[in-house]
Amino acid sequence: QVQLVESGGGLVQAGGSLRLSCVASVSIFSFSAMGWYRQAPGKQRELVATFTSGGTTNYADSVKGRFTISRDNAKNTVYLQMNSLKPEDTAVYYCNAKDWVVSVNYWGQGTQVTVSS
């Protein structure tokens, strides 16, 4: 059973920074892609940042230049460094892993990020 466990969320003032972590219960090499999504109250879940096993990285336009996704293969961990945070970044952030071979999508439980103005 694959598990993704997020941490690092919290309350921060606008302009501040947070780093989210997602630890996988299996090697992250197992996945075709991994990344972060977020869902604000009353809105649909949206992509924040992802990378594929082939090395392609993708960011939402709203976070380009402010957020950076990275990984530590040895720790089976994916990070999301969030700088220059804005109130509109407030959301529950979810870690996601995809296995395209078997068409499975895995989700973490989510971590709340709240940015005050």
N, C-alpha and C positions, 0 to 999 in steps of 0.2 A: 504494500500500500504506500503510494507516494504521499508525502506530507510536505507542505510548504508552510513555514512559520515566519511571520513578519514581526518586526520590532522596530522601535525607533521613532514612532509617532509621538505627538505631543502638542502642546500649545506654545506658539512662538509669535513674537511681534513681527509686523510687516518689515521686510528688509533682512530678517534673520535667516538662519540656516538650520536644516535638519538632515540627518542621514538615516535613511531607512535600510534595513537589512532583511533579507529573505534567505532562510536556511532550508535547504532541501534534504529530505531523508535519504536520497539516492544521489549518485554522481550527476552533476548538472550536464555532463557529456551525454547523458541519456536522452536529453530533450532536443527537439528540433529548434525550439525558440524559447526564450524566457523574457519576462519583462514586468512592467508595472502598469496597472490601470488604476483609475480612480472614479469614484462616484460621489457626487455632491447631492445633498437633499433635493429631491424632486427632479433629478436629472438622470440621464442614462449613464451607464458605465462607459468610460472613454479611455482610449489608449494614452499613456503618458510617454513611455519609452520602452523599446524592446530591442533585443538583438537575436540574431539567428546563429545557428551552429556554424554557418559559413562566414560569420563575421559582419554581417550587415546590421547596422544600427539605425533605428528610426525613432524620431522624437515628434511629439505633437508640436505644432507651430507655437502654441502658447507657452511652451517651456524651453524652447531652443535657446541656448546661450545661458540658461539659468540652472538647468538640471543636467546631471551626468549619470548615466548608467554604467556600472562596471561589475566585474565578477572576480571571485577568488576561487579558482577551480579546486584547489587543495582543501578549501573549507566548505565546498558545495554551497557557496553563498553568492547572492546577487545583491548589489547595493544600488541605492538611488540617492545621490548627493543633490540636495535641493538648496540652492542659494537664492538670495534676493526674493524671498517668498512674498507673495501677495495674498490679500484676503480671498481672492478668487481661487487660490490654490486649496482652500479649505475643502476637505473631502475625506472619505475613507479610501485608503490606498491599498490595493490588492496586488499581491504577487501572482504571476501566472506562468505556467509552464505548458508547452505544447509538445505532443508527440505525434508528428504527422503520419508516421508509419501506421499507427493503430488508431489515428484520429481521436485522440483523447486530449482533453483540456483539464489541467489541474489548477485549483485556486487555493490561495491561503485564506485565512479567516479575516484578514483586513486589519489595518491599523489606522487610527484616526489622526489626521493632521488638521489642526485648527490654527489659522493665522489671523491675529487680531490687528485691527487698523490703529 
